[in-house]
Amino acid sequence: MSSASRPNRGRILVIDDEKPVADLIRDILRRQGFTVAVSPGGEGALAEAVTGDYDLVISDYAIPGLSGLEFARRLGARRPEVLVLVVSGFLDVETVDALEEEPNVAGWLRKPFDIFDLMNRVEQLTRKDRAARAVSREF
């Protein structure tokens, strides 16, 4: 089944200032039936995440203008239902602990990550989100 004939499985915002990485993630997710937007980071990415109807944000930790932690905090204050999956090659124990304290941070992956690990995480997180939305519509 081609991606064009698949139903939309969700909307994802990918934030990474490394264009080849962002494009790779976008292309993989689109082939799996997701609608994907890409942003290089900063305040524009935060505005897009706040105003867009996204099910998940995949964000590099080291984005221009904001750290991944600050991004998650600010997004969580305005859109706590939007989950964030953080990816980075520079995660230390203190950073991971701080990320895990943020309620909308659904997890993290260390770069370079395995594409199958990324897809498994996206599947888990968007499946939970779709189920929660379906339940909320029932009531």
C-alpha positions in Angstrom: 0.0 0.0 0.0 1.5 3.3 -1.0 1.7 6.2 1.5 -0.7 8.1 -0.7 -3.4 5.5 -0.1 -2.8 5.1 3.6 -5.1 6.9 6.1 -3.4 9.7 8.0 -2.0 8.1 11.2 -1.3 11.4 12.9 0.4 14.7 12.7 4.1 15.0 13.8 6.3 18.1 14.1 10.1 17.3 13.7 12.4 19.9 15.1 16.1 19.6 14.2 18.6 22.1 12.8 20.5 19.3 11.0 18.5 19.3 7.8 19.6 15.8 6.6 18.5 14.3 10.0 15.1 16.2 9.9 14.5 15.2 6.3 15.3 11.5 7.0 12.9 11.4 10.0 10.2 13.2 7.9 10.6 10.8 4.9 10.4 7.7 7.1 7.4 8.9 9.0 5.6 10.0 5.8 6.1 6.5 4.3 4.4 5.2 7.4 1.3 7.4 6.8 2.0 10.3 9.1 1.6 13.9 8.2 4.9 15.6 9.0 6.1 19.1 9.3 9.8 20.1 9.9 11.2 23.2 11.7 14.9 24.0 12.4 14.1 25.2 15.9 13.8 28.3 18.1 10.7 30.4 18.8 9.3 29.6 15.4 9.2 25.9 16.3 7.6 26.6 19.6 4.9 28.8 17.9 4.3 26.0 15.3 4.0 23.4 18.1 1.6 25.5 20.1 -0.7 26.5 17.2 -0.5 23.3 15.1 -2.7 20.3 15.7 0.2 17.9 16.4 -0.1 14.5 18.0 3.7 14.4 18.7 6.7 16.6 18.5 10.1 15.0 17.9 12.7 17.5 18.9 16.5 17.5 19.0 17.7 18.6 22.4 20.2 21.1 21.0 18.0 23.3 18.9 18.9 26.9 18.1 17.3 29.5 20.4 16.0 27.0 23.0 17.2 23.8 24.7 15.0 20.8 24.3 14.2 21.0 28.0 13.1 24.7 27.7 11.1 23.9 24.6 9.3 21.0 26.4 8.6 23.2 29.4 7.2 26.1 27.4 5.2 23.8 25.2 3.9 21.9 28.2 2.7 25.1 29.8 0.6 26.0 26.8 -0.3 22.6 25.3 0.3 19.9 27.9 -1.5 17.2 25.8 1.2 17.4 23.1 3.9 14.8 23.7 7.5 15.4 23.0 10.1 12.8 22.1 13.6 14.2 22.5 16.5 13.0 20.4 20.1 14.0 21.0 23.7 12.9 20.8 24.5 14.9 23.9 22.3 13.6 26.8 24.0 13.2 30.1 22.4 11.8 33.3 21.3 15.2 34.7 19.7 16.1 31.4 17.8 12.8 31.2 16.6 13.2 34.8 15.4 16.8 34.0 13.6 15.6 30.9 11.9 12.8 32.7 10.5 15.3 35.2 8.6 17.1 32.4 5.1 15.6 32.1 4.8 16.1 28.4 8.2 14.6 27.6 7.3 11.0 26.6 10.9 9.8 26.3 14.2 10.3 24.6 16.5 8.6 22.1 20.2 9.0 21.8 21.7 9.9 18.4 22.6 8.1 16.4 19.4 6.1 16.9 18.1 3.0 15.1 15.3 3.8 12.7 13.3 0.9 14.1 13.7 2.2 17.6 12.3 5.6 16.4 9.4 4.0 14.7 8.5 1.8 17.7 8.5 4.9 19.9 6.4 6.8 17.5 4.0 3.9 17.1 3.6 3.6 20.9 3.1 7.3 21.5 0.7 8.0 18.6 -1.3 4.9 19.4 -1.8 6.1 23.0 -2.7 9.5 21.8 -5.2 8.2 19.3 -6.8 5.9 22.0 -7.0 8.8 24.4 -8.7 11.1 21.8 -11.2 8.3 20.9 -12.1 7.9 24.6 -12.5 11.6 25.1 -14.9 11.8 22.1 -17.1 9.1 23.7 -17.8 11.2 26.7 
